[in-house]
Amino acid sequence: MKRLVVGIAITLGAVLGLLTVSAQAAKPDTEAVSKATQQFYSALNVLFTGSSMPMEDAWSHAADTTYMGPAGGLRSGWSQIQAEWKVQASLKLGGKVEPKDLHMTVGRDLAIVSNYEVGENVGPDGQSQKVEIRATNLFRKEQGKWKMIGHHTDLLPFLQK
C-alpha cells in the first residue's frame, strides 16, 4: 500500500511538473503573439501615411496566406496581399486604428486573435471617417517568429470599390 501511495505521489508530481513547464512555455508564446499583433497594427498605421514596407516584416510570405480587408475581396498568397497593401498605402488614409478587446488563442504553431479595430481614417471625400470593425488575425510561428497568415475584417463602406 505504501508503495502505491508513493507511486501515485511521484506520478502526480511528474504531471504537475509537466503542466507547470507547459504553462511556462505557453506564456512566452502568448507574449510573442501579443507583440506580433502590435507589430501588425503599428505597420497598419504606417500604411496610412503611405508606406507599405513595415507589412513586409509583419506578414508571412507564404503562398497559403489570406487577406479579406475592409475594402472587400479576397487576396490569397503573399504576392497578392503585398500588392493590395501597396494599393492601400497609396490611398494615404491618415488617421490611426488600434486593436481593442483582444481575445487570443495560442497554440504551439498557430494563434488566433479576435478583436475590434477602432479609430479613424480620412475617406475619399477628405472627411474623417470613424472606424469600428471586427477583425480576426491568424498567426503562424515560422522560424521562431510569429507571422501573420490571415487577416479578415468587416467591410467599411467608404473603402468599398
Contact map, one row per residue, 1 for C-alpha under 8 A:
11111000000000000000000000000000000000000000000000000000000000000000000000000000000000000000000000000000000000000000000000000000000000000000000000000000000000000
11111100000000000000000000000000000000000000000000000000000000000000000000000000000000000000000000000000000000000000000000000000000000000000000000000000000000000
11111110000000000000000000000000000000000000000000000000000000000000000000000000000000000000000000000000000000000000000000000000000000000000000000000000000000000
11111111000000000000000000000000000000000000000000000000000000000000000000000000000000000000000000000000000000000000000000000000000000000000000000000000000000000
11111111100000000000000000000000000000000000000000000000000000000000000000000000000000000000000000000000000000000000000000000000000000000000000000000000000000000
01111111110000000000000000000000000000000000000000000000000000000000000000000000000000000000000000000000000000000000000000000000000000000000000000000000000000000
00111111111000000000000000000000000000000000000000000000000000000000000000000000000000000000000000000000000000000000000000000000000000000000000000000000000000000
00011111111100000000000000000000000000000000000000000000000000000000000000000000000000000000000000000000000000000000000000000000000000000000000000000000000000000
00001111111110000000000000000000000000000000000000000000000000000000000000000000000000000000000000000000000000000000000000000000000000000000000000000000000000000
00000111111111000000000000000000000000000000000000000000000000000000000000000000000000000000000000000000000000000000000000000000000000000000000000000000000000000
00000011111111100000000000000000000000000000000000000000000000000000000000000000000000000000000000000000000000000000000000000000000000000000000000000000000000000
00000001111111110000000000000000000000000000000000000000000000000000000000000000000000000000000000000000000000000000000000000000000000000000000000000000000000000
00000000111111111000000000000000000000000000000000000000000000000000000000000000000000000000000000000000000000000000000000000000000000000000000000000000000000000
00000000011111111100000000000000000000000000000000000000000000000000000000000000000000000000000000000000000000000000000000000000000000000000000000000000000000000
00000000001111111110000000000000000000000000000000000000000000000000000000000000000000000000000000000000000000000000000000000000000000000000000000000000000000000
00000000000111111111000000000000000000000000000000000000000000000000000000000000000000000000000000000000000000000000000000000000000000000000000000000000000000000
00000000000011111111100000000000000000000000000000000000000000000000000000000000000000000000000000000000000000000000000000000000000000000000000000000000000000000
00000000000001111111110000000000000000000000000000000000000000000000000000000000000000000000000000000000000000000000000000000000000000000000000000000000000000000
00000000000000111111111000000000000000000000000000000000000000000000000000000000000000000000000000000000000000000000000000000000000000000000000000000000000000000
00000000000000011111111100000000000000000000000000000000000000000000000000000000000000000000000000000000000000000000000000000000000000000000000000000000000000000
00000000000000001111111110000000000000000000000000000000000000000000000000000000000000000000000000000000000000000000000000000000000000000000000000000000000000000
00000000000000000111111111000000000000000000000000000000000000000000000000000000000000000000000000000000000000000000000000000000000000000000000000000000000000000
00000000000000000011111111100000000000000000000000000000000000000000000000000000000000000000000000000000000000000000000000000000000000000000000000000000000000000
00000000000000000001111111110000000000000000000000000000000000000000000000000000000000000000000000000000000000000000000000000000000000000000000000000000000000000
00000000000000000000111111111000000000000000000000000000000000000000000000000000000000000000000000000000000000000000000000000000000000000000000000000000000000000
00000000000000000000011111111100000000000000000000000000000000000000000000000000000000000000000000000000011100000000000000000000000000000000000000000000000000000
00000000000000000000001111111110000000000000000000000000000000000000000000000000000000000000000000000000000000000000000000000000000000000000000000000000000000000
00000000000000000000000111111111000000000000000000000000000000000000000000000000000000000000000000000000000000000000000000000000000000000000000000000000000000000
00000000000000000000000011111111100000000000000000000000000000000000000000000000000000000000000000000000010100000000000000000000000000000000000000000000000000000
00000000000000000000000001111111110000000000000000000000000000000000000000000000000000000000000000000001010000000000000000000000000000000000000000000000000000000
00000000000000000000000000111111111000000000000000000000000000000000000000000000000000000000000000000000000000000000000000000000000000000000000000000000000000000
00000000000000000000000000011111111100000000000000000000000000000000000000000000000000000000000000000000000000000000000000000000000000000000000001000000000000000
00000000000000000000000000001111111110000000000000000000000000000000000000000000000000000000000000000000010000100000000000000000000000000010000001000000000000000
00000000000000000000000000000111111111000000000000000000000000000000000000000000000000000000000000000000000000000000000000000000000000000000000000000000000000000
00000000000000000000000000000011111111100000000000000000000000000000000000000000000000000000000000000000000000000000000000000000000000000000000000000000000000000
00000000000000000000000000000001111111110000000000000000010000000000000000000000000000000000000000000000000000000000000000000000000000000000000001110000000000000
00000000000000000000000000000000111111111000000000000000000000000000000000000000000000000000000000000000000000001000000000000000000000000000000000000000000000000
00000000000000000000000000000000011111111100000000000000000000000000000000000000000000000000000000000000000000000000000000000000000000000000000000000000000000000
00000000000000000000000000000000001111111110000000000000010000000000000000000000000000000000000000000000000000000000000000000000000000000000000000000000000000000
00000000000000000000000000000000000111111111000000000010010000000000000000000000000000000000000000000000000000000000000000000000000000000000000000010000000000000
00000000000000000000000000000000000011111111100000000000000000000000000000000000000000000000000011100000000000000000000000000000000000000000000000000000000000000
00000000000000000000000000000000000001111111110000000000000000000000000000000000000000000000000000000000000000000000000000000000000000000000000000000000000000000
00000000000000000000000000000000000000111111111000011110010000000000000000000000000000000000000000000000000000000000000000000000000000000000000000000000000000000
00000000000000000000000000000000000000011111111100000010000000000000000000000000000000000000000010000000000000000000000000000000000000000000000000000000000000000
00000000000000000000000000000000000000001111111110000000000000000000000000000000000000000000011110000000000000000000000000000000000000000000000000000000000000000
00000000000000000000000000000000000000000111111111110100000000000000000000000000000000000000000000000000000000000000000000000000000000000000000000000000000000000
00000000000000000000000000000000000000000011111111111100000000000000000000000000000010011001000000000000000000000000000000000000000000000000000000000000000000000
00000000000000000000000000000000000000000001111111100000000000000000000000000000000000011011111100000000000000000000000010000000000000000000000000000000000000000
00000000000000000000000000000000000000000000111111100000000000000000000000000000000000001001110000000000000000000000000000000000000000000000000000000000000000000
00000000000000000000000000000000000000000000011111110000000000000000000000000000000000011111000000000000000000000000000000000000000000000000000000000000000000000
00000000000000000000000000000000000000000000011111111100000000000000000000000000000001001100000000000000000000000000000000000000000000000000000000000000000000000
00000000000000000000000000000000000000000010011001111111000000000000000000000000000011001000000000000000000000000000000000000000000000000000000000000000000000000
00000000000000000000000000000000000000000010001000111111100000000000000000000000000000000000000000000000000000000000000000000000000000000000000000000000000000000
00000000000000000000000000000000000000000010011000111111110000000000000000000000000000000000000000000000000000000000000000000000000000000000000000000000000000000
00000000000000000000000000000000000000010011000000011111111000000000000000000000000010000000000000000000000000000000000000000000000000000000000000000000000000000
00000000000000000000000000000000000000000000000000011111111000000000000000000000010000000000000000000000000000000000000000000000000000000000000000000000000000000
00000000000000000000000000000000000000000000000000001111111100000000000000000000000000000000000000000000000000000000000000000000000000000000000000100000000000000
00000000000000000000000000000000000100110010000000000111111100000000000000000000000000000000000000000000000000000000000000000000000000000000000000110000000000000
00000000000000000000000000000000000000000000000000000011111110000000000000000000000000000000000000000000000000000000000000000000000000000000000000111000000000000
00000000000000000000000000000000000000000000000000000000111111001000000000000100000000000000000000000000000000000000000000000000000000000000010000111000000000000
00000000000000000000000000000000000000000000000000000000001111101000000000001110000000000000000000000000000000000000000000000000000000000000000000000000000000000
00000000000000000000000000000000000000000000000000000000000111111000000000001100000000000000000000000000000000000000000000000000000000000000000000001000000000000
00000000000000000000000000000000000000000000000000000000000011111000000000011100000000000000000000000000000000000000000000000000000000000000000000000000000000000
00000000000000000000000000000000000000000000000000000000000001111100000000011100000000000000000000000000000000000000000000000000000000000000000000001000000000000
00000000000000000000000000000000000000000000000000000000000111111110000000011100000000000000000000000000000000000000000000000000000000000000000000011100000000000
00000000000000000000000000000000000000000000000000000000000000011111000001111100100000000000000000000000000000000000000000000000000000000000000000001110000000000
00000000000000000000000000000000000000000000000000000000000000001111100001110000100000000000000000000000000000000000000000000000000000000000000000000111000000000
00000000000000000000000000000000000000000000000000000000000000000111110111100000000000000000000000000000000000000000000000000000000000000000000000000011100000000
00000000000000000000000000000000000000000000000000000000000000000011111111000000000000000000000000000000000000000000000000000000000000000000000000000011111000000
00000000000000000000000000000000000000000000000000000000000000000001111100000000000000000000000000000000000000000000000000000000000000000000000000000000111100110
00000000000000000000000000000000000000000000000000000000000000000000111110000000000000000000000000000000000000000000000000000000000000000000000000000000001110111
00000000000000000000000000000000000000000000000000000000000000000001111111000000000000000000000000000000000000000000000000000000000000000000000000000000001000011
00000000000000000000000000000000000000000000000000000000000000000001101111100000000000000000000000000000000000000000000000000000000000000000000000000000000000000
00000000000000000000000000000000000000000000000000000000000000000111100111110000000000000000000000000000000000000000000000000000000000000000000000000000000000000
00000000000000000000000000000000000000000000000000000000000000000111000011111001100100000000000000000000000000000000000000000000000000000000000000000000000000000
00000000000000000000000000000000000000000000000000000000000000111110000001111101100000000000000000000000000000000000000000000000000000000000000000000000000000000
00000000000000000000000000000000000000000000000000000000000011111100000000111111100000000000000000000000000000000000000000000000000000000000000000000000000000000
00000000000000000000000000000000000000000000000000000000000111111100000000011111110000000000000000000000000000000000000000000000000000000000000000000000000000000
00000000000000000000000000000000000000000000000000000000000010000000000000001111111000000000000000000000000000000000000000000000000000000000000000000000000000000
00000000000000000000000000000000000000000000000000000000000000000000000000111111111100000000000000000000000000000000000000000000000000000000000000000000000000000
00000000000000000000000000000000000000000000000000000000000000000110000000111111111110000000000000000000000000000000000000000000000000000000000000000000000000000
00000000000000000000000000000000000000000000000000000001000000000000000000000111111111000000000000000000000000000000000000000000000000000000000000000000000000000
00000000000000000000000000000000000000000000000000000000000000000000000000000011111111100000000000000000000000000000000000000000000000000000000000000000000000000
00000000000000000000000000000000000000000000000000000000000000000000000000100001111111110000000000000000000000000000000000000000000000000000000000000000000000000
00000000000000000000000000000000000000000000001000010010000000000000000000000000111111111000000000000000000000000000000000000000000000000000000000000000000000000
00000000000000000000000000000000000000000000000000110000000000000000000000000000011111111100000000000000000000000000000000000000000000000000000000000000000000000
00000000000000000000000000000000000000000000000000000000000000000000000000000000001111111110000000000000000000000000000000000000000000000000000000000000000000000
00000000000000000000000000000000000000000000001101000000000000000000000000000000000111111111000000000000000000000000000000000000000000000000000000000000000000000
00000000000000000000000000000000000000000000001111110000000000000000000000000000000011111111100000000000000000000000000000000000000000000000000000000000000000000
00000000000000000000000000000000000000000000000001100000000000000000000000000000000001111111000000000000000000000000000000000000000000000000000000000000000000000
00000000000000000000000000000000000000000000000101000000000000000000000000000000000000111111100000000000000000000000000000000000000000000000000000000000000000000
00000000000000000000000000000000000000000000001111000000000000000000000000000000000000011111110000000000000000000000000000000000000000000000000000000000000000000
00000000000000000000000000000000000000000000000110000000000000000000000000000000000000001011111000000000000000000000000011100000000000000000000000000000000000000
00000000000000000000000000000000000000000000100110000000000000000000000000000000000000000001111100000000000000000000000011000000000000000000000000000000000000000
00000000000000000000000000000000000000000000100100000000000000000000000000000000000000000000111110000000000000000000001111000000000000000000000000000000000000000
00000000000000000000000000000000000000000000100100000000000000000000000000000000000000000000011111000000000000000000001110000000000000000000000000000000000000000
00000000000000000000000000000000000000001001100000000000000000000000000000000000000000000000001111100000000000000000111110000000001000000000000000000000000000000
00000000000000000000000000000000000000001000000000000000000000000000000000000000000000000000000111110000000000000000111000000000000000000000000000000000000000000
00000000000000000000000000000000000000001000000000000000000000000000000000000000000000000000000011111100000000000011110000000000000000000000000000000000000000000
00000000000000000000000000000000000000000000000000000000000000000000000000000000000000000000000001111100000000000011110000000000000000000000000000000000000000000
00000000000000000000000000000000000000000000000000000000000000000000000000000000000000000000000000111110000000000011000000000000000000000000000000000000000000000
00000000000000000000000000000000000000000000000000000000000000000000000000000000000000000000000000111111000000001111000000000000000000000000000000000000000000000
00000000000000000000000000000000000000000000000000000000000000000000000000000000000000000000000000001111100000001110000000000000000000000000000000000000000000000
00000000000000000000000000000100000000000000000000000000000000000000000000000000000000000000000000000111110000111100000000000000000000000000000000000000000000000
00000000000000000000000000000000000000000000000000000000000000000000000000000000000000000000000000000011111000111000000000000000000000000000000000000000000000000
00000000000000000000000001001100100000000000000000000000000000000000000000000000000000000000000000000001111111110000000000000000000000000000000000000000000000000
00000000000000000000000001000000000000000000000000000000000000000000000000000000000000000000000000000000111111100000000000000000000000000000000000000000000000000
00000000000000000000000001001000000000000000000000000000000000000000000000000000000000000000000000000000011111000000000000000000000000000000100000000000000000000
00000000000000000000000000000000000000000000000000000000000000000000000000000000000000000000000000000000011111100000000000000000000000000001110000000000000000000
00000000000000000000000000000000000000000000000000000000000000000000000000000000000000000000000000000000011111110000000000000000000000000111100000000000000000000
00000000000000000000000000000000100000000000000000000000000000000000000000000000000000000000000000000001111011111000000000000000000000000111000000000000000000000
00000000000000000000000000000000000000000000000000000000000000000000000000000000000000000000000000000001110001111100000000000000000000011110000000000000000000000
00000000000000000000000000000000000010000000000000000000000000000000000000000000000000000000000000000111100000111110000000000000000000011100000000000000000000000
00000000000000000000000000000000000000000000000000000000000000000000000000000000000000000000000000000111000000011111000000000000000001111000000000000000000000000
00000000000000000000000000000000000000000000000000000000000000000000000000000000000000000000000000111110000000001111100000000000000001110000000000000000000000000
00000000000000000000000000000000000000000000000000000000000000000000000000000000000000000000000000111100000000000111110000000000000111100000000000000000000000000
00000000000000000000000000000000000000000000000000000000000000000000000000000000000000000000000011110000000000000011111000000000001111100000000000000000000000000
00000000000000000000000000000000000000000000000000000000000000000000000000000000000000000000000011110000000000000001111100000000011110000000000000000000000000000
00000000000000000000000000000000000000000000000000000000000000000000000000000000000000000000001111000000000000000000111110000000011100000000000000000000000000000
00000000000000000000000000000000000000000000000000000000000000000000000000000000000000000000001110000000000000000000011111000001111000000000000000000000000000000
00000000000000000000000000000000000000000000000100000000000000000000000000000000000000000000111110000000000000000000001111100001111000000000000000000000000000000
00000000000000000000000000000000000000000000000000000000000000000000000000000000000000000000111000000000000000000000000111111111100000000000000000000000000000000
00000000000000000000000000000000000000000000000000000000000000000000000000000000000000000000100000000000000000000000000011111111100000000000000000000000000001100
00000000000000000000000000000000000000000000000000000000000000000000000000000000000000000000000000000000000000000000000001111110000000000000000000000000000001000
00000000000000000000000000000000000000000000000000000000000000000000000000000000000000000000000000000000000000000000000001111110000000000000000000000000000000000
00000000000000000000000000000000000000000000000000000000000000000000000000000000000000000000000000000000000000000000000001111111000000000000000000000000000000000
00000000000000000000000000000000000000000000000000000000000000000000000000000000000000000000000000000000000000000000000001111111100000000000000000000000000000000
00000000000000000000000000000000000000000000000000000000000000000000000000000000000000000000000000000000000000000000000111100111110000000000000000000000000000000
00000000000000000000000000000000000000000000000000000000000000000000000000000000000000000000000000000000000000000000000111100011111000000000000000000000000001000
00000000000000000000000000000000000000000000000000000000000000000000000000000000000000000000000000000000000000000000011110000001111100000000000000000000000000000
00000000000000000000000000000000000000000000000000000000000000000000000000000000000000000000000010000000000000000000111110000000111110000000000000000000000100000
00000000000000000000000000000000000000000000000000000000000000000000000000000000000000000000000000000000000000000001111000000000011111000000000000000000000000000
00000000000000000000000000000000000000000000000000000000000000000000000000000000000000000000000000000000000000000001110000000000001111100000000000000000111100000
00000000000000000000000000000000000000000000000000000000000000000000000000000000000000000000000000000000000000000111100000000000000111110000000000000000110000000
00000000000000000000000000000000000000000000000000000000000000000000000000000000000000000000000000000000000000000111100000000000000011111000000000000011110000000
00000000000000000000000000000000000000000000000000000000000000000000000000000000000000000000000000000000000000011110000000000000000001111100000000000111100000000
00000000000000000000000000000000000000000000000000000000000000000000000000000000000000000000000000000000000000011100000000000000000000111110000000011111000000000
00000000000000000000000000000000000000000000000000000000000000000000000000000000000000000000000000000000000001111000000000000000000000011111000000011110000000000
00000000000000000000000000000000100000000000000000000000000000000000000000000000000000000000000000000000000001110000000000000000000000001111100001111100000000000
00000000000000000000000000000000000000000000000000000000000000000000000000000000000000000000000000000000000011100000000000000000000000000111110011111000000000000
00000000000000000000000000000000000000000000000000000000000000000000000000000000000000000000000000000000000111000000000000000000000000000011111111100000000000000
00000000000000000000000000000000000000000000000000000000000100000000000000000000000000000000000000000000000010000000000000000000000000000001111111100000000000000
00000000000000000000000000000000000000000000000000000000000000000000000000000000000000000000000000000000000000000000000000000000000000000000111110000000000000000
00000000000000000000000000000000000000000000000000000000000000000000000000000000000000000000000000000000000000000000000000000000000000000000111111000000000000000
00000000000000000000000000000000000000000000000000000000000000000000000000000000000000000000000000000000000000000000000000000000000000000001111111100000000000000
00000000000000000000000000000001100100000000000000000000000000000000000000000000000000000000000000000000000000000000000000000000000000000011110111110000000000000
00000000000000000000000000000000000100000000000000000000111100000000000000000000000000000000000000000000000000000000000000000000000000000011110011111000000000000
00000000000000000000000000000000000100010000000000000000011100001000000000000000000000000000000000000000000000000000000000000000000000001111000001111110000000000
00000000000000000000000000000000000000000000000000000000001101011100000000000000000000000000000000000000000000000000000000000000000000001111000000111110000000000
00000000000000000000000000000000000000000000000000000000000000001110000000000000000000000000000000000000000000000000000000000000000000011110000000011111000000000
00000000000000000000000000000000000000000000000000000000000000000111100000000000000000000000000000000000000000000000000000000000000000111100000000011111100000000
00000000000000000000000000000000000000000000000000000000000000000011100000000000000000000000000000000000000000000000000000000000000000111000000000000111110000000
00000000000000000000000000000000000000000000000000000000000000000001110000000000000000000000000000000000000000000000000000000000000011110000000000000011111000000
00000000000000000000000000000000000000000000000000000000000000000000110000000000000000000000000000000000000000000000000000000000000011100000000000000001111100000
00000000000000000000000000000000000000000000000000000000000000000000111100000000000000000000000000000000000000000000000000000000000010000000000000000000111110110
00000000000000000000000000000000000000000000000000000000000000000000011000000000000000000000000000000000000000000000000000000000001010000000000000000000011111110
00000000000000000000000000000000000000000000000000000000000000000000001000000000000000000000000000000000000000000000000000000000000000000000000000000000001111110
00000000000000000000000000000000000000000000000000000000000000000000000000000000000000000000000000000000000000000000000000110000100000000000000000000000000111110
00000000000000000000000000000000000000000000000000000000000000000000011000000000000000000000000000000000000000000000000000100000000000000000000000000000001111111
00000000000000000000000000000000000000000000000000000000000000000000011100000000000000000000000000000000000000000000000000000000000000000000000000000000001111111
00000000000000000000000000000000000000000000000000000000000000000000001100000000000000000000000000000000000000000000000000000000000000000000000000000000000000111
